[in-house]
Amino acid sequence: MRRAVVIALMAMTALFGQAAAQSVHRIAAIVNDEVVSAFDVQQRVALVILSTGLPNDRQTQSRLQPQVLRTLIDERIQMQEAQRLNIKVNQGDIDRATERIENQNNIPPGGLTNMLRRRGVTRDAFVEQIKSAIAWSKLVQGRLRPTVTVSDEEVQQVVDRLQASVGELEYRVAEIFLSVDSPDDDEEARRTALRLIEQIRNGARFSAIAREFSQGVTAAVGGDMGWVQPGQLPQEIAGALTQMDTGRISSPVRSTGGYYILLLRKKREIGGTSVDGVRVKLKQILLPTDAEDDVTALLDQAAKMRERLDNCADVEKMVETLGSQESGDLGEVQLTDLPENIRAAVAELQPDQISVPVQTGVGIHLFAVCGRSGDQPQESKSDSVRSDLGNRRLSMLARRYLRDLRRDAVVEFP
């Protein structure tokens, strides 16, 4: 049956190319005795084009149809399982999801329905997609989430590894995951990945494509994985990331469970403390230099001066003694806005601590941190690690669950 599904999906592009001349009520697939019509496919294609920004032409519609049909089949399977388990989606769930989508896209309240109508998309098509996503989320959270456990030892191992990785690179990554349930599905999944990559490179938004087609747990947030380190990822994915430039999209990467498409948004050097959002109040002592000065002697002088400074009050007194206009209060600054060498010197300092001497083009500096805000508490870091580990395991369980449902489903293509 699975081979028949793959063969049928491969043939869908040619089949739907003649859709305009056929009835929109033609059956595209039957999923456990439930019909997916050609009209359903056409409406979802229009919805995908609207959400992704792809050109609304016949070629795009034709290329999207096989991917959309597979998605609709999965949604029918998911909804059927949710109904079997008596999982309900009420109007409040749909209204909240609609409001969230409108807010994310700067659409006035209630304006989404009019936007859909102008693009020839019925509200029913949109609602069916939303209901399926909500029902599957409720099923996964209610049935699978309680089975996920992450031990304190596992969390501490990751925290220790993060702390030991200071100075290495970490990556801000987004993903699209396409599952491969059996060897018969492999080639079709790879071709689907190539089509999605082509669509993204032709202007489709990566996040929108991820929301529509990714089968990973990050699909709901546009594929965003956050900041990750190579050691947290499967070897194949880590290897691909380390070879990528910022802003680039990978070729399909085959790993456990299926194919990944990766978008490398940013990369940065890992610090002992995350500096995102951290602000510091700084004072400095500056020993100016010129071409004739003995820099080594000045560095030694600054190091000895540092030994006599215990806090910011001592720095203020030293500034008065030196009478230097360049020394004094620098105000509050964002750590990420500081030059790299200065940031490295003060990133780990707590209030009333003094940096090692820092050499710049104007002289030798000593920096005192006189206030600090925005740090992530250690317990929050542990909570973040625990959440990340749990979500990865939940994603794996959800993929296995859907894989088993697919294998048991009877899918026909009249």
Buried (B, 14 or more C-beta within 10 A) or exposed (E): EBEEBBEBBEEBBEBBBEBEEEEEEBBBBBBBEEEBBBBBBBBBBBBBBBBBBBEEEEEBBBBBBBBBBBBBBBBBBBBBBBEEEEBEBEEEBBEEBBBEBBEEEEBEEEEBBEBBEEEEBBEEBBBBBBBBBBBBBBBBEEBBBEEBEBEEEEBEEBBEEBEEBEEEEBBBBBBBBBBBBEEBBBEBBBBBBBBBBEBBEEEBBBBBBBBBBBBBBBBEEBBBBBBBBBBBBBEEBBEBBEEBEEEEBBEBBBBEBBBBBBBBBEBBEBBEBBBEEBBBBBBBBBBEBEEEEEEEEBBEBBEEBBEEBEEBEBBBEBBEEBEBEBBBBBEEBBBEEBEEEBBBBBBBBEEBBBBBBBBEEEBBBBBBBBEBEEBBEEEEBBEBBBEBBBBBBBBBBBBBBBBEBBEEBEBBBE
